[in-house]
Amino acid sequence: MDMEPSSSHISQGVADTDSSRQRSTSPQSVISTRSLDSQDLTFVEAHGRTYANDKYYMPCDSPEQTRLGLLHHVYSSSLGGSLTTAPISEDVQRILEVGAGPGDWAIAMAERHPDTEIVAVDVAVWDLEGDRDLPNNIIWEIDDLDVFPVDDEDTETEKKGPSSGSAATPLTSIRTNEWTFTEPFDFIHIRGMKGAFRSWPTVYQEAFKALLPGGYIEVVDFDLTTIHTLHNTQLGRMLVALRQATEQSGYPLTGTHMEKATFDSAGFIEYRVRTVNVPFRIAQLNDAETTIGKLWLVIFMEGLEATNLRLLTEYAGWTAEQVREGCDKVREEFKAGYHDEMNTALRYVVARKPGGDGSEQEGTLSEVGLEMEVDTHIIAASDTDTMQVD
Ligand SMILES: C[S@@+](CC[C@H](N)C(=O)[O-])C[C@H]1O[C@@H](n2cnc3c(N)ncnc32)[C@H](O)[C@@H]1O
């Protein structure tokens, strides 16, 4: 069922249009944003959750906003309070935040870099203000950044998503829809966007074009494939069903968007990945680890329904009740200690667009990397850091 968003939701979610906004937005975004003023935006309500559109699988409602806020805390704790592993300079001019969500990262970054212009783009409207003041160096935009090769004769289906019921159709690479930002960025940040894009190579091509020479991209996600101890468990069954459902939806939840080859194919160099393992448990950890372990557990439990509900009901033939019962069983497994040894690998991938002044020398990135503040003590398992310089 389509639902009109409340007017307060819209006014909270959309910043006023002013001259700096016009200067910085893509033409597409201006159009999208104006469509909100004309009440064109619709949300989709299904099984008691609210979604931004008929495509993206995660909800954009108040419980999800709370969960994303907690998740932001885990991410920044995993870096000892830092917001990025990219070696960006203090006076970085322009940053693009792709899929900004309720804006926790964009706001924290804007506060730390008050002279930096941050363009925060999301396809959903979130309650941005809540009880906080928004920094005025963020430009909020509503836009769909999902780009992929499309057949000219297939324009009707180009934005087709899960609710269309269509499986991933291989599309011939005749034309590609594009990002249309009018000014380049020094840094592009993409976090927690697994499953949001149909063609990551195409997204990276657009990011490459949108960056200045020498600019950095950072992609952050957690890795479901590192979850162990799953045989004969409800968690294992749900993860298998989830993977199959996302493959059918055309937006597979894989880790290929974190692989070097995917960045290479778009022209990026100096691929580097930092992995931080976050525990799921609360026993046998020191105080700081216990805090993160507890928080991560709460986020995971809350995320079970948010992650599975739409995909399993639309693609795997589960009813909403079956999904909720499945989530309850997984919670019981955690309480019973089945998954006590589980860690999640948070991965931070950074790569650079060639060019720029003087940063072409080998070793530059690793030297900067050494200066990064990463408190390995806050995380129970090992911190590993690997880098490959082209
Ligand atoms: C899991 S949330 C992560 C939010 C934020 N990056 C963070 O780390 O807190 C994914 C976000 O991506 C947005 N999103 C999904 N598909 C998108 C698209 N095609 N274009 C822009 N944003 C999108 C969703 O609305 C949601 O806010």
Ligand as a Chemical Component Dictionary entry (heavy atoms), coordinates in Angstrom:
data_LIG
# 
_chem_comp.id                   LIG 
_chem_comp.type                 NON-POLYMER 
_chem_comp.pdbx_formal_charge   0 
_chem_comp.three_letter_code    LIG 
# 
loop_
_chem_comp_atom.comp_id 
_chem_comp_atom.atom_id 
_chem_comp_atom.alt_atom_id 
_chem_comp_atom.type_symbol 
_chem_comp_atom.charge 
_chem_comp_atom.model_Cartn_x 
_chem_comp_atom.model_Cartn_y 
_chem_comp_atom.model_Cartn_z 
_chem_comp_atom.pdbx_ordinal 
LIG C1  C1  C 0  21.616 0.899 6.056  1  
LIG S1  S1  S 1  21.289 2.579 5.741  2  
LIG C2  C2  C 0  22.882 3.324 6.057  3  
LIG C3  C3  C 0  22.774 4.803 6.361  4  
LIG C4  C4  C 0  24.105 5.518 6.597  5  
LIG N1  N1  N 0  24.994 5.378 5.468  6  
LIG C5  C5  C 0  24.764 5.017 7.855  7  
LIG O1  O1  O 0  25.822 4.372 7.765  8  
LIG O2  O2  O -1 24.232 5.282 8.931  9  
LIG C6  C6  C 0  21.192 2.661 3.979  10 
LIG C7  C7  C 0  20.706 4.012 3.498  11 
LIG O3  O3  O 0  20.833 4.049 2.074  12 
LIG C8  C8  C 0  19.697 4.680 1.539  13 
LIG N2  N2  N 0  19.544 4.231 0.156  14 
LIG C9  C9  C 0  19.173 3.001 -0.264 15 
LIG N3  N3  N 0  19.161 2.957 -1.597 16 
LIG C10 C10 C 0  19.544 4.181 -2.044 17 
LIG C11 C11 C 0  19.711 4.752 -3.332 18 
LIG N4  N4  N 0  19.459 4.042 -4.426 19 
LIG N5  N5  N 0  20.108 6.042 -3.438 20 
LIG C12 C12 C 0  20.348 6.768 -2.312 21 
LIG N6  N6  N 0  20.198 6.275 -1.055 22 
LIG C13 C13 C 0  19.801 5.006 -0.926 23 
LIG C14 C14 C 0  18.575 4.237 2.458  24 
LIG O4  O4  O 0  17.442 5.064 2.364  25 
LIG C15 C15 C 0  19.256 4.292 3.810  26 
LIG O5  O5  O 0  19.149 5.557 4.375  27 
# 
loop_
_chem_comp_bond.comp_id 
_chem_comp_bond.atom_id_1 
_chem_comp_bond.atom_id_2 
_chem_comp_bond.value_order 
_chem_comp_bond.pdbx_ordinal 
LIG C1  S1  SING 1  
LIG S1  C2  SING 2  
LIG S1  C6  SING 3  
LIG C2  C3  SING 4  
LIG C3  C4  SING 5  
LIG C4  N1  SING 6  
LIG C4  C5  SING 7  
LIG C5  O1  DOUB 8  
LIG C5  O2  SING 9  
LIG C6  C7  SING 10 
LIG C7  O3  SING 11 
LIG C7  C15 SING 12 
LIG O3  C8  SING 13 
LIG C8  N2  SING 14 
LIG C8  C14 SING 15 
LIG N2  C9  SING 16 
LIG N2  C13 SING 17 
LIG C9  N3  DOUB 18 
LIG N3  C10 SING 19 
LIG C10 C11 SING 20 
LIG C10 C13 DOUB 21 
LIG C11 N4  SING 22 
LIG C11 N5  DOUB 23 
LIG N5  C12 SING 24 
LIG C12 N6  DOUB 25 
LIG N6  C13 SING 26 
LIG C14 O4  SING 27 
LIG C14 C15 SING 28 
LIG C15 O5  SING 29 
# 
